[in-house]
């Protein structure tokens, strides 16, 4: 692939006058072109059709000109390799069937062929590599986050069932994390084989964990996954990264994505220069007046813009109702 400032930033050798910009969860309801497609297709239907994966992944690149693209998919699709049904309800989110209810359920889990069960993702990536002009990121959910959906059956604010299981049955919980981690490594290695230029691992629910439990049930399973990966840049993100970034840095990823509740310059001092930092604009800021958006973005750029390992990003995924014009204004500012 041609030299690209996004990949340069991941190697902390970016000499461009501006930082690369991309946004997590790039394609979504904030884009009119995406909403037009959703009128014709279900979310899951789009995730499972290679041509639509190709099309939806490229939508924000054509519209905003980000410096990298992220494959249109979902972290829970990997559960189908264990025989679970994943569906999405409007206004509710993902629903998993059946849910895990006991350690005996974990003992019964068997993994089918990842290559066959998720072939549509791999085919979509192959199509993208033929046309995409920017680096392509693949991604997966971290074992803890994926396990929480199996136990809760859907999104949960406090993960009560998950944490009860974790504390009462730590051995079976660790076994579940290991099974998910094994599948995740196989899946991510297949993404590498198909041509992705970097990987991101999301532990979206890690912020509910106490410090010791974060070390044992979030960091350790992620580390086990990373040890099994073929050579490819890896970016780590967890909610609560402002508090957990030092633990993430111990795993020596190529990048860490930070939420908006930290001072990135201070994080850089503690992490050192060998890891790229991406973030960390508050996604809610994009609902403000464009002058406010520009002001806050300038402050971040003034603080981090000269850092060769800085990637301009939001501190979390872009929100569904975000005005497209504000996204365009943000991109134009970063590109000045």
N, C-alpha and C positions, 0 to 999 in steps of 0.2 A: 504494500500500500504506500501511496505517496506520503511524504512528510506532512504531519498534521499537528497543529498546536495543541490539540486535545491530548494526543498520545505523548507529545513532548512534555506537557505538564505532568502527566502521570509518571514520567521518568525524571521529573524535576529539572529538565534542561530546556524549558521553554524560553526562547529568546525573543519572542514576539513582543511588540509594543503594547499589546493588550492581552488579557487572559482569555482563554476559550470560554464559551458559554454553552451550556445545555441545561435542560430542565428535567428533573425526574418526573416520571409519569407524563410524558410529553403529549401524547394524543389523548383527547378526552372530551367531555361534554362542553368545555369552554370553547371548543372549535366548531364553527358552523358546519364545516365540511364533514366533521365527524358525526354531528347530529343528523345530517342528511343520510349518512350510511346506516346509522342506528335505527332510522325509521324503516329500513328494509331488512335489517339483520339483528338478531339478538347478540348480546355481548359475547356469550359463549360461542355462538355460531361464527362470529368474526375471529375469535381466538383459534378456531379449529379449521379455518379455511386458508391455505397457504397464500392464495392470491389476495385475500383480504388482509392477512398479516402484512404482506408486502405493501399494499396500498396504504393502510392505516399508519404503519411505521413511518412512511415517507411524508405523510400529510404535514406534520410540523416542520419538517426540513424544507419542504417547498414553500411553506407559508412564512416561516420566521428565519430560516437559514442558520439553525443551530450548528455547532461545530461537531456534534456527535448525535447519533440516533440510538434509541433503545427499543429492542424488539417488542412489538405489541403482543402481550401474553398475560399470564396471571400466575402467581406463585403457587396456587392450589391445584393446578392441572396435574402436577406430579402425583397427586393422591390417587388418580385413576389407575396408576400402575400398581396400586395395592387393592384395587377392587372397589374403591369408594366412588360414590356418585357426587359430583360437584354441580350445583346449579346456582343461578344468581336471580334473586328477586328484587324488583325495583323498589327502592326505598328501604330494603332490608340488608341487601348485600349477599355474600356467599352463604350457601346452606350445604352442609356436608351430611351425607347419609351412607351408612349408619354412623352413629357416634361411638367412640370408645368409652366403655363404662367400667372396665375392670382390667387388672393385670392379665387375666386369662385372654382377654381380647387381643392384647399385644402379642401373646404367644402364638396366636392363630394367624398373624399377619404374614403374607407371602408377597414378594415382589415379582411382578411380571416384567416382560421386556420393556424397558424404557424406550428403546429405539422404535418399537412397534407402537406403543401406546401414545407416544408424543411425536409421531412421525410428521404430523402437520406443522409443528414448530420448526423442525429441521428443514422441511421443504420450503417453508416461508423464508428462512434465513438464506437458503441457497438462491432463492429468487432475488432477495435483497442484495446479495453480494454481486449480482450481475449489473445492478443499476445504481446502487447507493454510492455517493461521492464523498461521504464522510465516514469516520469510524462507526462501527456497530457494536453496541453493548448487549450482551445477553445477561440474564439475571435469574436468581432463584431466591426463595425464602429460606431463612436460616432454620435449622431444625426446631428450635424452641417455638418460633412463631407458627410454623406449619403444624407442629404437635398440638398447639393450643386450639387450632380449628378442629382437629380431630376429636378433642375432648369436649370442647364447648359446643360444637356443631354449627357455630356461626360466630360472627364478631361479638366480642364481649368487652365491656369497659374495664372490668377488674380481673378477668380471668380467674374467677373464684374456683371453679371446678378444676382448672389446670393446676393452680397453686396448691389446692388441697391434695391432689394426686401427687404432685411433686414432693410435698413434705411427708405425706403418709406412706408413699410407695416409691421412694427414690430409685430403687433398683429397676423396677419396671419402667419408670419414667425415663431413666437413662437408656434402657434398652430401646424404647420407642425413639428417642433422639438418635441413637446409633443407626437404627433401621432407616429413618428419614435421611440421615446424613449420608449413608451409603448410596441411596437412590439419588440424592442431590449431587454427589460427586460424579456419578455415572452420567447424569443429565448434563451437568456443566461441561464435562469433558466432551460430550457429543456436540455441544454448542461450539466448543473450540474447534473440533474437527470440521464443523460446517463453515467456519470462517469468522466467528465473532472476534473483534479486536480487543475487547476487554470484558470483564465480568463484574457484576455488582451483586452482593449478597445482602439481603434486607432482613434485619431482625426487628420487625415493625412493632412487636409487643414487649421487647426487652425492658422497656422503662418500668414495667410493673414489678421487676425483680429487685430484691435487696442485693447489696453489694456481693456478698458471698455466693448467693444463688446465681447472680449474673456471671461470676467467674466459672461456676461449675456447669450451669445449664445453658448458657448462651455462648460464652467465649470458647470453652473447651470443645463443644460440638462443631463450632465454626472452624476452629483450628484443625480438627480431624478431617473436615471436608477439604480445607486448603491443602493439607498434606498429600491428598490424593489427586490433586489437579495437575494437569499438564501445564506447560509454561504458558502463562497468559496473565496480563495485569489484572489485579483484583482490587475492587473498591468495596469497603465495608460501610454499612449504614445501620444504625439502630436508633430508634426513638430513645431519647435520653443520652445521645452521643456527647452532649455538653458535659455530662458527668462521667461518662464511661470511655472517653476518647483515649485515655492512657492505656486502658486494658486493650482496646482495639489496636492501638499502636504496637503493643507487644507481639501481636501476630504478624507484624511486618508486611501488611498489605501495601500495594502501590499507592492506594489512596484511601482517605477517610472522608465520608460525607458528614457534615456537621449541621445540627439544627440551629435555630436562630437565638438560642439562649446562652450563647457564649461569645467571647471576644476572640475572633479567629487569630489575631496577632498574638494574644497570650497563649493560645493553643499551640501556635507555631513554635514559640519559645520552649514549650515543654516537650513537644513531639520531635523537634529537630528538623533537619532539612531533607531527609531522605524519603519522606512520605508526602504525596500530594494532598492538599486539603481542598475540598469543594463545599460550597455553600455560600453564605448561610442566611440569605434574605428571607424574612418572614413572608410566607406565601399570602397571608392576609393583606400585606401591604399593597398587593396588586389590585385591591378594590378601592384604593385611595385615589385622590386626584393625581394626574400624571406628574405634576410638579413635586408632589410629595414622593412619588415613586422615584423620580430622578434624584431628588435630594438624598434619600436614604441609600440609593444605589451608588451615588458618587462617594458617600462617606465610606462605604465598604471598599470601593475601588481605590480610594486614596490610602486606605489602610493596608490593602492586600495586593493592589494592582502590580506592584513591582516584584512580588514573590513569584519566582519561576515555577513553583509547584502549586499555584492557586488556580482553581477552576471555578468560575462564577456560576452559581447555582442557587436555587431556593433551598431553604432548610428542611423542606419536606416536599411532597408531591404538589403539583399545581392544582388548585381547587376547581371544582366543576363550573362554577358560575363566573370565573375570572374573565373580565373583559379582554377580548383579543387585542384591542387597541393598546391596552396597557402593557401587554406582553411585547407587542411590536415596539413600543416606546422604550421599554427596558432593553431589548436587544440592540436597538439603535444607539442607546447611550453607551453600552459596553463596547460597541464596535467603533466608537469615535476615537 
